[in-house]
Amino acid sequence: MIMKQLACLLIFSISFTAVKAQQLFIRNGTIIFEKKVNVQRQWAESGLSEEARERMKKYKINHWEFSFDSSKSIFRPSKKEEESNENSFFGSIEESENELYANYDQQKRIIKKKIWGEDYLLNDSIPKVEWKIMHDIRNIAGYDCRKAVGIINDSVYVVAFYTDEILLKGGPEGFSGLPGMILGLAIPRYFSTWFATKVTPYTEQSLAINPPSKGKKTDTPKEFNKLIEILTRYEQPQKQKPEEVKKRLYGFTL
């Protein structure tokens, strides 16, 4: 009788542990990120007068949705938000229609960008970041996240906070490569931060995560050169080299 009770207790304990593990480690879900940009400091870098900057709102804030499963994600605006007159003049409204799809198994991504009123599809590999994991812990959206620091574009410092309770090794703006999901991101050089405000896990995959398909393709040299011509049409006579334009297009942020 005692052996039977012990056996039942053991089975219950194993079942409880398995259920707890399923609850702890999230495979599918949606994360809402708040993106915050210090517009005044951003435009101070470009030489805009202090008087003009003071007429602007200090921060530009919008919200982005990151939907994911065990191998794919899509990062896009959660809703269109009205911009103030000041920020709509100095900031890009077109970014509110951009999307970034990533397939982590294939290490590929597709970026949908609106350029001069037209949607373009940019195919690229997922960029690598050399991360250094720190000891600092910060709670973000209810998850304890470990700090990591990295460098992009040779000299731009990035701070990230990730949780290993969400299994996909992804994050906002296509950042990835840490042992879990990035829920907090800061790029001081860009005066920008991204922090999760809500995480909605799903017990079963119920989201269709598909790459964006509506837009002009840029796969061939002819198509890409045409896009470069459009981008540089209204710039100074000394046009940027194709490699520099490509760096702008395929950057780390939308």
Protein Blocks (a to p, Z undefined) as FASTA:
>chain_A
ZZmmmmmmmmmmmmmmmmmmmmmpcfbdcddddddddfklmmmmnopafklmmmpcfbdc
ddddddddfkbccdddfbdcdddfklmmmpcfklmmgccdddfklopacddddeehiacd
dddddddddddddfbdcdeehiacddddddeehiaccdddddfkbmblcdeehiahiabd
cfbdcdfknopacddfbdcddfbdcbdcdddfbdcdfkbmklmmmmmmmmmmmmcfbacd
fklmmmmmmmmbZZ
